[in-house]
Amino acid sequence: MKQNFDIVEKFDLWNEYCEYWIDRSPLLSQKDIQSFKDERAKADVILNGFISTYLLLSAVEMNLFDVLHETPLDLPELSERLNVPETNAYRLVYMLEKMQLVTIKEKIEVTDFAKKFFIPASNSFEPYLWPRIGFTRLFLKKYGPIFSEMVKTNVQFDEIHWPPKNEIESRNFEPIMTAEVPYLASFLSQHLLSNSQKDVTMLDVGGGDGTMASILVKKHLDLYIDILNLPSACSIIEETLSRWNTMSKITVFPANFLQDKFPQGYDKILFSRVLVDWEDAVVCMLLKKAFNALKPKGEIYILERINKPDGISRSWLTFMAMGVEAHVFARSFDEWKKLLETEGFSNISKITDGSFEGYGIIKAIKC
Ligand SMILES: C[S@@+](CC[C@H](N)C(=O)[O-])C[C@H]1O[C@@H](n2cnc3c(N)ncnc32)[C@H](O)[C@@H]1O
């Protein structure tokens, strides 16, 4: 049945079924009621997801978490600090308590869970979801009411395109990826160890804002990295290198990998979260360039999500990807292996420890 979504009062359907429910309710068994209860919890998440998102955004916008992190307050104190009537201050914290972001006793306090993801000032803060809050806010303010047009691709984000077309778009895009980089770099770093006594060179293709390379060279004193990225990302990378003081170990190589040649003669090549954006033909072309750019016995590392579950940030990206012309070609290990073999790589292995958001490494050698 086609609904008229402009009419707020949509109870026609309900009224039609009301009598049926009234007749049926005495016949409902305990089992029905139990399953209804479980399903209601699921429906709550589905229908009310927007409520938690908006509550979270208002709490962040109104500085509520920071205020309570500084000092737990009682309701009148909180209402005064936030400049909100007490009734609404109560409603807000009542709902935030359901989301396990605060506890309400004599004083209202933030939970350890809130500190972990939503309070940058806390010692236990995990930064990787934080840049998504700003983007979610922009999305809801500007694109929320026309989201179905985005699904149809009639509307796309103004702020970002894929791949980024200019420096502003690169600046909008890179932090979304960089937020996860410390976790990935720490995982990758454990598997980059070299047994050689000499310096090791690596090409980081599509190397983001340079944070990954900076963390890796800080951890591996014998490692030198060239970052290949679009010219629009290069000044951002230079800023990162200067912040990390890694300019002496990292060189920036502006290039479009679809058209330009790779620099040559590397011990290692890294594709971190790059190949997933491209169809097989482009991946093969890039793997061929990588093969040619490696020294004999050189190693390629592909870092992508290959494990299940594939993480909350994946859901967020999948949703937002409808607003850019991006494609995601999620591949299994066997699919990666086939592509690598086609381009001449051997000793193909998978390294996973299940630690972060479904990511794993596919490693292969140029023999
Ligand atoms: C999804 S991001 C991954 C960034 C980083 N490797 C990471 O794991 O955080 C993809 C990167 O590829 C770069 N990129 C996209 N198209 C490119 C092209 N044609 N040539 C060079 N770099 C490109 C983007 O600028 C971006 O830095």
The ligand as a Tripos MOL2 file, in Angstrom:
@<TRIPOS>MOLECULE
LIG
   27    29     1     0     0
SMALL
NO_CHARGES

@<TRIPOS>ATOM
      1 C1         40.4280    5.4310    1.9050 C.3       1 LIG1
      2 S1         41.8300    6.4490    1.9330 S.3       1 LIG1
      3 C2         43.0260    5.4900    2.7940 C.3       1 LIG1
      4 C3         44.0940    6.3350    3.3920 C.3       1 LIG1
      5 C4         45.1730    5.5860    4.1930 C.3       1 LIG1
      6 N1         45.9200    4.6710    3.3750 N.3       1 LIG1
      7 C5         44.5480    4.9180    5.3990 C.2       1 LIG1
      8 O1         44.5120    3.6860    5.4980 O.co2     1 LIG1
      9 O2         44.0760    5.6640    6.2710 O.co2     1 LIG1
     10 C6         42.3440    6.3680    0.2480 C.3       1 LIG1
     11 C7         43.5230    7.2650   -0.0940 C.3       1 LIG1
     12 O3         43.8000    7.0870   -1.4890 O.3       1 LIG1
     13 C8         44.0740    8.3470   -2.0570 C.3       1 LIG1
     14 N2         43.7170    8.2810   -3.4930 N.ar      1 LIG1
     15 C9         42.5040    8.1590   -4.0380 C.ar      1 LIG1
     16 N3         42.5760    8.1450   -5.3710 N.ar      1 LIG1
     17 C10        43.8880    8.2860   -5.6680 C.ar      1 LIG1
     18 C11        44.6120    8.3530   -6.9030 C.ar      1 LIG1
     19 N4         43.9860    8.2700   -8.0760 N.pl3     1 LIG1
     20 N5         45.9470    8.4920   -6.8450 N.ar      1 LIG1
     21 C12        46.5860    8.5800   -5.6530 C.ar      1 LIG1
     22 N6         45.9690    8.5130   -4.4620 N.ar      1 LIG1
     23 C13        44.6270    8.3690   -4.4730 C.ar      1 LIG1
     24 C14        43.1970    9.3390   -1.2900 C.3       1 LIG1
     25 O4         43.6700   10.6640   -1.3750 O.3       1 LIG1
     26 C15        43.2770    8.7510    0.1280 C.3       1 LIG1
     27 O5         44.3690    9.2820    0.8350 O.3       1 LIG1
@<TRIPOS>BOND
     1     1     2 1
     2     2     3 1
     3     2    10 1
     4     3     4 1
     5     4     5 1
     6     5     6 1
     7     5     7 1
     8     7     8 2
     9     7     9 1
    10    10    11 1
    11    11    12 1
    12    11    26 1
    13    12    13 1
    14    13    14 1
    15    13    24 1
    16    14    15 ar
    17    14    23 ar
    18    15    16 ar
    19    16    17 ar
    20    17    18 ar
    21    17    23 ar
    22    18    19 1
    23    18    20 ar
    24    20    21 ar
    25    21    22 ar
    26    22    23 ar
    27    24    25 1
    28    24    26 1
    29    26    27 1
@<TRIPOS>SUBSTRUCTURE
     1 LIG1         1 GROUP 0 **** ****
